[in-house]
Amino acid sequence: VQLQASGGGLVQAGGSLSLSCAASESIFRHNGAVGWYRQAPGKQRELVAFMNDGETPRHADSVKGRFTISRDDAKRTVSLQMNNLKPEDTAVYYCRMFGVWGQGTLVTVSS
């Protein structure tokens, strides 16, 4: 497995979750784009957060101020801290690192 995502689960509205995506040595680079996407039932996959070298991390308007993307090169991981979760955040979340997709991890937010 080139990318291993973890951290999804069930949480009540207002709660927090942290997603993590670990890259294998075979694909990891110390530069390049990394991001998190999500796909809710019946909807298209959308960008949630994105980082690229020398650029300020970007977050979708719907999650600004609540979600934060970060990367740890020593651990070969990219993370997504999600706070103040809302039912509309319910989706399968996917990481993407250096052009490779990880498997999805389900986040369910109950009202």
Secondary structure as a PSIPRED ss2 file (coil, helix, strand):
# PSIPRED VFORMAT (PSIPRED V4.0)

   1 V C   1.000  0.000  0.000
   2 Q C   1.000  0.000  0.000
   3 L E   0.000  0.000  1.000
   4 Q E   0.000  0.000  1.000
   5 A E   0.000  0.000  1.000
   6 S E   0.000  0.000  1.000
   7 G C   1.000  0.000  0.000
   8 G C   1.000  0.000  0.000
   9 G E   0.000  0.000  1.000
  10 L E   0.000  0.000  1.000
  11 V E   0.000  0.000  1.000
  12 Q E   0.000  0.000  1.000
  13 A C   1.000  0.000  0.000
  14 G C   1.000  0.000  0.000
  15 G C   1.000  0.000  0.000
  16 S C   1.000  0.000  0.000
  17 L E   0.000  0.000  1.000
  18 S E   0.000  0.000  1.000
  19 L E   0.000  0.000  1.000
  20 S E   0.000  0.000  1.000
  21 C E   0.000  0.000  1.000
  22 A E   0.000  0.000  1.000
  23 A E   0.000  0.000  1.000
  24 S C   1.000  0.000  0.000
  25 E C   1.000  0.000  0.000
  26 S C   1.000  0.000  0.000
  27 I C   1.000  0.000  0.000
  28 F C   1.000  0.000  0.000
  29 R C   1.000  0.000  0.000
  30 H C   1.000  0.000  0.000
  31 N C   1.000  0.000  0.000
  32 G C   1.000  0.000  0.000
  33 A C   1.000  0.000  0.000
  34 V E   0.000  0.000  1.000
  35 G E   0.000  0.000  1.000
  36 W E   0.000  0.000  1.000
  37 Y E   0.000  0.000  1.000
  38 R E   0.000  0.000  1.000
  39 Q E   0.000  0.000  1.000
  40 A C   1.000  0.000  0.000
  41 P C   1.000  0.000  0.000
  42 G C   1.000  0.000  0.000
  43 K C   1.000  0.000  0.000
  44 Q C   1.000  0.000  0.000
  45 R C   1.000  0.000  0.000
  46 E E   0.000  0.000  1.000
  47 L E   0.000  0.000  1.000
  48 V E   0.000  0.000  1.000
  49 A E   0.000  0.000  1.000
  50 F E   0.000  0.000  1.000
  51 M E   0.000  0.000  1.000
  52 N C   1.000  0.000  0.000
  53 D C   1.000  0.000  0.000
  54 G C   1.000  0.000  0.000
  55 E C   1.000  0.000  0.000
  56 T C   1.000  0.000  0.000
  57 P C   1.000  0.000  0.000
  58 R E   0.000  0.000  1.000
  59 H E   0.000  0.000  1.000
  60 A C   1.000  0.000  0.000
  61 D C   1.000  0.000  0.000
  62 S C   1.000  0.000  0.000
  63 V C   1.000  0.000  0.000
  64 K C   1.000  0.000  0.000
  65 G C   1.000  0.000  0.000
  66 R C   1.000  0.000  0.000
  67 F E   0.000  0.000  1.000
  68 T E   0.000  0.000  1.000
  69 I E   0.000  0.000  1.000
  70 S E   0.000  0.000  1.000
  71 R E   0.000  0.000  1.000
  72 D E   0.000  0.000  1.000
  73 D C   1.000  0.000  0.000
  74 A C   1.000  0.000  0.000
  75 K C   1.000  0.000  0.000
  76 R C   1.000  0.000  0.000
  77 T E   0.000  0.000  1.000
  78 V E   0.000  0.000  1.000
  79 S E   0.000  0.000  1.000
  80 L E   0.000  0.000  1.000
  81 Q E   0.000  0.000  1.000
  82 M E   0.000  0.000  1.000
  83 N C   1.000  0.000  0.000
  84 N C   1.000  0.000  0.000
  85 L C   1.000  0.000  0.000
  86 K C   1.000  0.000  0.000
  87 P H   0.000  1.000  0.000
  88 E H   0.000  1.000  0.000
  89 D H   0.000  1.000  0.000
  90 T C   1.000  0.000  0.000
  91 A E   0.000  0.000  1.000
  92 V E   0.000  0.000  1.000
  93 Y E   0.000  0.000  1.000
  94 Y E   0.000  0.000  1.000
  95 C E   0.000  0.000  1.000
  96 R E   0.000  0.000  1.000
  97 M E   0.000  0.000  1.000
  98 F C   1.000  0.000  0.000
  99 G C   1.000  0.000  0.000
 100 V E   0.000  0.000  1.000
 101 W E   0.000  0.000  1.000
 102 G C   1.000  0.000  0.000
 103 Q C   1.000  0.000  0.000
 104 G C   1.000  0.000  0.000
 105 T E   0.000  0.000  1.000
 106 L E   0.000  0.000  1.000
 107 V E   0.000  0.000  1.000
 108 T E   0.000  0.000  1.000
 109 V E   0.000  0.000  1.000
 110 S E   0.000  0.000  1.000
 111 S C   1.000  0.000  0.000
